[in-house]
Amino acid sequence: MIIHFCVVYLYRNNSQIQPTSQFRLRMAKLQKSIDKRTALLKATLNLINNGGIQEASMAKVAKMAKVSPATIYLYFENKQDLVNQLYLDVKAAFSQMAFEHYDASLPVKKSFELIWYNISRYKLTRQEESAFLSQCDNTPMIDDASRQEGLKHLQPLLDLWKRGQNEGIIKNISPYLLYAYTIYPMAFVTNTHNRSHCTADSDSLLADAFQAAWDSIKV
C-alpha cells in the first residue's frame, strides 16, 4: 500500500515537472520577445526625439536596439506601423497616469484638478515620452486611424468636460479648444522647467497654472 502510494506520488510529481519546465521555457521566450519589442520602441523614441521622424529609419532603429535588421519586421510591418504602435503604447501609459485615482463621482472641478495634476506629473517625470507626444500632436507622423485610437484614451476627460457643460460649469465649446486652453499650455511650462528657466514642479507655480487653466474654461 505504501509502495503504491509512493509510485502514484512520484508519477504525479514527475508528470508535473515536464509541463512546468516547458511553461518556463515558453515564458522565457515570451519575455525575450517582449524585451526586443520594448528595445525597438525605445530606440525609435530616442531617434525621433533627437532627429525627427526622418532619423528613425528601420536600419537605425534596429542598430540602436541591438537586433538584426530582419528581426524588426517580425514585430512591425513597416516604419509607419512602428511609429503608430509607439504612439499607442505611449498614449496608453499617459492615460494610465492621467486617470490614476480618478473617480467620476467627484465634482467636476475636483475631478478635473486631479486629472490636470496627474498630467503635469507625467510631463515632468516622463520627459522623453512627453516630447514625443508633442511631436505627434504637431506633425503628420501618425496616421488618422492611430490618432483616433489614441483619442479613446482621453475618453474619461472628454466625458468629464461634457458633464461639466451639461451642468453649466464648463463653457460650451469644442473639446479640442478645452484641451488647447488647459493641457497645451502645460507643455510650455514643463519645457521651460526642463531648460531650467523656471521650477515647474513648485507647488505655487503648479497651483497658479491649474487656476489659469480652470479659469479659461469655467463659465
C-alpha positions, 0 to 999 in steps of 0.5 A: 500500500505504501509502495503504491502510494509512493509510485502514484506520488512520484508519477504525479510529481514527475508528470508535473515537472515536464509541463512546468519546465516547458511553461518556463521555457515558453515564458522565457521566450515570451519575455525575450520577445517582449524585451526586443519589442520594448528595445525597438520602441525605445530606440525609435523614441530616442531617434525621433526625439533627437532627429525627427521622424526622418532619423528613425529609419528601420536600419537605425532603429534596429542598430540602436536596439541591438537586433538584426535588421530582419528581426524588426519586421517580425514585430512591425510591418513597416516604419509607419506601423512602428511609429503608430504602435509607439504612439499607442503604447505611449498614449496608453501609459499617459492615460494610465497616469492621467486617470490614476485615482480618478473617480467620476463621482467627484465634482467636476472641478475636483475631478478635473484638478486631479486629472490636470495634476496627474498630467503635469506629473507625467510631463515632468517625470516622463520627459522623453515620452512627453516630447514625443507626444508633442511631436505627434500632436504637431506633425503628420507622423501618425496616421488618422486611424492611430490618432483616433485610437489614441483619442479613446484614451482621453475618453474619461476627460472628454466625458468629464468636460461634457458633464461639466457643460451639461451642468453649466460649469464648463463653457460650451465649446469644442473639446479640442479648444478645452484641451488647447486652453488647459493641457497645451499650455502645460507643455510650455511650462514643463519645457521651460522647467526642463531648460531650467528657466523656471521650477515647474514642479513648485507647488505655487507655480503648479497651483497658479497654472491649474487656476489659469487653466480652470479659469479659461474654461469655467463659465 
